[in-house]
Amino acid sequence: MGNPASDTPGPVSETADGIQIEILVQPRASRTGLVGLHGGRLKISVTQAPESGKANLAILAFLAKCLRVPKSNCSLLRGHTSRMKTVLAAGISPREAHVRLGLEPNDSHH
């Protein structure tokens, strides 16, 4: 869709307020963790159920830990009641986010 030379590929994009991460949530999983890419989104499994926003809180806390930013830097922009969510993370560059989330294309795992 976008120009690869100017856009960061994948689920992470830069905004004026930080970065946006497009995620797909798998609630009630056996463990919380990064599953990988799924349809251009970062798939994250969480053990919490979606009721009362528990899964949303778990996702924000997990992403903050992965990105090594304070929990207060992460907020849910869209998808409060959906499995497809958009998270805003402040205080980190798209490049750092890719590295910390294991999405870096130059990573030795690929």
N, C-alpha and C positions, 0 to 999 in steps of 0.2 A: 504494500500500500504506500508507505512512505519511502523517501529516498534513503537508502542504506548509508550513504555518506554522511547524512545529517541526523538521522534517527538512530537511537540505540535499539538494536534488535531485541525482540523478546517482550516479556511482560513488564519491563521497567521503562518508564518514560520520565523525562525531566519536566518540571513545572516551575513556575515562579516561586512557589512555596517549598520546593524540595523535589521529591520524586513520587511518582504514582506507580503502584505495583498492582497489576491485574492478577487476581488470584481465584482459584477454584477450591472450595473447601469440601473436605470429606469428613463430616462429623461422625462421632461415635466410633472412631477408629480404635484399633488396639493400642496404638501409640501416636504421640504427636511428632510430626516430622515433615520434612520436605519430601514430596513424592517425585517431583520432576515437572516437566512441561507437559501441558495438556491443552491442545487447541489454542496455543499462544498465551496461555495463562500459567502461572506458577501454581501447581497443585500442592496443597498443604493438608495433611491429615491431623485431626485433633481428637482427643479422647472425649471431650465434652460434647454434650447434646446441644442442639441449637436453641433449646428453650431458655427464655429469660436472658438472652444475649450472652450466655456463658461461652459458647463457641467463638463469638466475636471477640470477647475479652481474651480468650486463650490465643486466638490468632494474632492479635495486636501484641500481646506479651511475647509470643514466640518470635514474631518478626523483629521486634525490638532487640531481642537477645541475639538473633542471627546477624542483624545489621550492626549490632553494637552501638545502639543509640538509646537514649532514655525512653521509657515507655510513653512518657508524655509527648514525645516527638512523633508518635504513630497514632493516626486516627483513621476511622472508617469514613470514606467519602460516599460510597454507594454500596448497595447490596446488603443492607441491615438484615433483611429477611430472606435473602437469596443465597444460593451456594456460590454464585459469581459475585465477587466483591472487588472494590477498588480501595486500596489503602494508600494514604498519604504518609510519607516518612520525611521528616525535616532533618537537616544537618548531615546529609550524606549525598555524595554524587552518584549518578547512574553507574559510573565505572566501578566505584567502591561497592555499590550494591550488587553488581554482577559478580564481583570477586567473592564477596561474603556469602552470597547465596549459591555459589558454585555454578554460576551460569556463564562464566567467562569462557569465550570460545577458544582462547589460547591455553586453556587449562590442560594439563597433561592427561586428564581422564578421557579426553575426547580424541 
